[in-house]
Amino acid sequence: MIQLEQMQHFLTHFFVRWIISGLGLWIAASLLGPDRLSVGIGVGTVIGAGFFLALVNMALKPILVILSFPAIIFSLGLFMLVLNGFLILIASWLYDPLYVKNLGVAIVTGIIVGLVNFLVTKIMEET
């Protein structure tokens, strides 16, 4: 019974991250413009881009954080911005409708997605 509850918690957590990632990408694309960042046309492509970003974050981010731990410590955590941008680039390579011009745009996108994640989490905690 505990395993079923853990699986439900995991799936709920992933689904929330998926939606928040899609929302963050949509906001970032609106702010940065289609020449720098594009998530395609329609809600379906935004949802797909959010899914791939959430999947990449879930699968690769823990490994990359461990491997780049010295750089994170040396930069006082600022290397996490580069790491998040790199994960967004990986998601864009996996999902063609998600277009990211370069690593700089990916880093700014990571900051925007992180801010959206923070704000949505705070709002959900208050309710």
C-alpha atoms as one frame of an Amber mdcrd trajectory, in Angstrom:
protein
   0.000   0.000   0.000   2.893   2.366   0.754   4.338   1.810  -2.723   1.051
   2.831  -4.337   0.964   6.030  -2.263   4.589   6.772  -3.159   3.848   6.240
  -6.845   0.805   8.520  -6.659   2.891  11.185  -4.918   5.623  10.863  -7.567
   3.146  11.115 -10.452   1.375  14.090  -8.863   4.700  15.839  -8.306   5.780
  15.146 -11.901   2.443  16.360 -13.301   2.681  19.628 -11.323   6.281  20.177
 -12.503   5.179  19.400 -16.057   2.450  22.055 -15.998   4.683  24.623 -14.268
   7.476  23.987 -16.788   5.077  24.504 -19.680   3.718  27.688 -18.117   7.237
  28.990 -17.511   8.301  28.244 -21.083   5.182  29.954 -22.443   5.831  33.079
 -20.348   9.516  33.101 -21.314   8.634  32.745 -25.006   6.189  35.638 -24.689
   8.808  37.833 -23.035  11.807  36.913 -25.211  10.103  36.781 -28.590   9.939
  34.104 -31.275  13.365  34.926 -32.732  15.033  33.865 -29.439  12.623  31.326
 -27.924   9.611  29.622 -29.437   7.420  26.840 -28.109   5.472  26.374 -31.323
   1.842  27.154 -32.020  -0.948  25.995 -29.768  -1.463  24.683 -26.288  -0.422
  21.162 -27.271   3.098  22.194 -28.176   3.453  24.164 -24.936   2.329  21.113
 -22.988   4.755  18.936 -24.974   7.636  21.326 -24.339   6.783  21.376 -20.626
   6.729  17.586 -20.602  10.171  17.285 -22.166  11.625  19.921 -19.855  10.151
  18.193 -16.785  11.425  14.834 -18.054  14.948  16.158 -18.669  14.969  17.830
 -15.251  13.819  14.642 -13.565  16.221  12.315 -15.371  19.398  14.343 -15.890
  19.487  17.187 -13.396  20.410  15.113 -10.311  23.292  13.481 -12.180  24.554
  16.769 -13.609  24.346  18.488 -10.225  26.494  15.765  -8.650  29.024  15.869
 -11.509  29.255  19.669 -11.464  29.185  20.053  -7.678  32.703  21.574  -7.494
  31.747  24.231 -10.071  28.527  24.965  -8.186  30.397  25.409  -4.905  33.195
  27.464  -6.503  30.688  29.818  -8.180  28.546  30.060  -5.028  25.641  28.443
  -6.837  25.681  30.611  -9.957  26.716  27.633 -12.084  23.189  26.293 -11.494
  21.988  28.979 -13.929  24.238  27.523 -16.619  23.144  23.999 -15.713  19.452
  24.937 -15.972  20.107  26.609 -19.325  21.891  23.504 -20.555  18.903  21.352
 -19.527  16.594  23.654 -21.493  18.872  23.258 -24.527  18.692  19.465 -24.145
  14.888  19.644 -24.008  14.911  21.749 -27.199  17.101  19.164 -28.933  14.637
  16.422 -27.964  11.480  18.365 -28.881  11.638  20.129 -32.251   8.829  22.678
 -31.706  10.858  24.098 -28.782  13.377  26.484 -30.347  16.124  28.074 -28.239
  18.545  30.369 -30.064  21.622  29.802 -27.868  22.868  29.078 -24.348  22.416
  32.704 -23.248  18.731  32.609 -24.153  18.458  29.221 -22.447  19.956  30.664
 -19.236  17.488  33.586 -19.257  14.688  31.101 -19.956  15.851  29.012 -17.003
  15.676  32.078 -14.762  12.131  32.855 -15.931  10.993  29.230 -15.532  12.572
  29.181 -12.060  10.748  32.367 -11.050   7.436  30.986 -12.312   8.108  27.753
 -10.419   8.865  29.721  -7.240   5.740  31.899  -7.538   3.390  29.007  -8.287
   4.855  26.973  -5.410   4.375  29.897  -3.003   0.785  30.399  -4.155   0.045
  26.676  -3.773   1.541  26.662  -0.240  -0.683  29.533   0.862  -3.911  27.841
  -0.237
